[in-house]
Amino acid sequence: MSLRLLLIGDRPEYRLLVRKHLEVEWPQVTVLEHRLGEDAPLESRFTAAAYDAAIIVGAGTGSAAAELLANELLARDEFAPLILVLLQDPPPTVPADVPRLQRLNGRKLDRDALIRAVTNAAREHKRAMIALRSRPDYAQLHRFGSTTIRGHRCIRQVGSGGMCKIYLAESERAGTLVVLKVFSQVPDVSERIVSFDRFIQEYEIVASLNHPNIVRIYDLGIADDHAYIAMEHFPAGDLRQRMKARLMPAEALHYLEQMASALEAIHAVGVLHRDLKPANVMLRGDGSLCLIDFGLAKANELDVDLTGTREIFGTPYYMSPEQGHAEEIDARSDLYSLGIVFYEMLTGKKPYTGASAMEVIYKHKRAQLPAVEPQYAQYEPILNRLLAKAPQDRFQTAGEVLKAVAELKTPA
C-alpha cells in the first residue's frame, strides 16, 4: 500500500518513534513532518487532502496541545482522518468514538494498533475523496479566477503583478501550501510576449537547480489556456519585513553568506538574477533564506534578449552602476546588488537615495560610498569590494565572497 502521511508533534524523538514504526511496515511510505510549536501554524483552510491520514503525537505537557490541535482540525469537515497518539496512561474514562478520529493511548506505542489505525484511516480517506469529487461544487474548489487548475485547491488570492495573479493554494502534489502564479493567458508563439517568456524562463531556471537557498518549484502547467507555476510558500515573510527590526551584524553576515551561496549556484549555470533586493529574499521557519522571483533573470546563453536592447529592468536602489546605465552586465552586477542589501542589513539604511530614480542611478555611478559606523569597520573590506564602481574592482565571483565571509568568521 502506497501511503502519504502527515506527522505532527512537538518532540522530535516522538515523531521519530512513529516514523520508524511506519517505515518498517511500509518501506515506501512518504511522511511529511510538521514541528508543532516551531513551524508556522497550519493555515485555517488547509485540509491535508493529499494525505491518507494525519498523525498527531504528544506526551506529558505536550498532550494538551496535541488534544487541542486534534479538536481544531476535526472541526474542518474536509480534513484528512486523524490519529491522535498520546504516549501516556489511558484516561480513566474512555472518550466516546468520534468520526474521523482514532485515539491511541499508552506509555509505550502499540505498533500493531498504530498500523491498524493508519490502514483504517487510509480506507476512510479514499471513500471521503470519492464522495468529495462527486459533489456538484467540487470544481469550484479548484477555481483560480476564471481558471480551473486540478490538483490545487484555492485558499485565497494574495496579490497580482503584471500579467500574473498570485494565489495561496493547497497542492495535492506537494502536500502543502504553495504560492500559485497564474499567467493571464498563453500567447501564440508568434506574439513572443516578453513577460510570458520571462514567466516560463523563471520556472526553467529554478527547476534546474536544487539548492537550499533557492525557491522550490513544485509544478508548472497549462489549464484553460492559462499557464501556472506552483512554488514554495514562505509564511515567515521576506527579508524586507525582517529588516524592520535591526539585524545583529552576525545575523546579517549569515544572511549574506546564504545569498552568496545561492548566487554561486545560479551563476554556475549561466544565469543572472538581475533583481536582487530584500523583497526577493524570503525566510523559512528554520531561519534560512531563499531567493525568489527570477522573472528578470536572464540565461547568458539565450539568443533572445528578453528585455530588449539595453532596456533597464530592476529596482534602482539595488542596481549596479552598469545596470542602471543600460550597459552590458554579468555576474558581478548581482554581487553589487548583494552588497547594497548587505549594507542595508548592517546599517538599517540604503547607501544611495534620491528624489527620483535617475538621481539614485547617478549616485550608484558617481557618489562615494557612505562610510559605515565604527562598529561595522570589520565589514568594510567586504562592502568596498562588493560596491566598487567598476566591475573589475569587485569580487569576481560569488565564490570569492563566500571565501571572504569564511575568513571573517574565522578567529584570528
Order of alpha helices (4+ residues) and beta strands (2+ residues): beta-alpha-beta-beta-alpha-beta-beta-alpha-beta-beta-beta-beta-beta-alpha-beta-beta-alpha-alpha-beta-beta-beta-beta-alpha-alpha-alpha-alpha-alpha
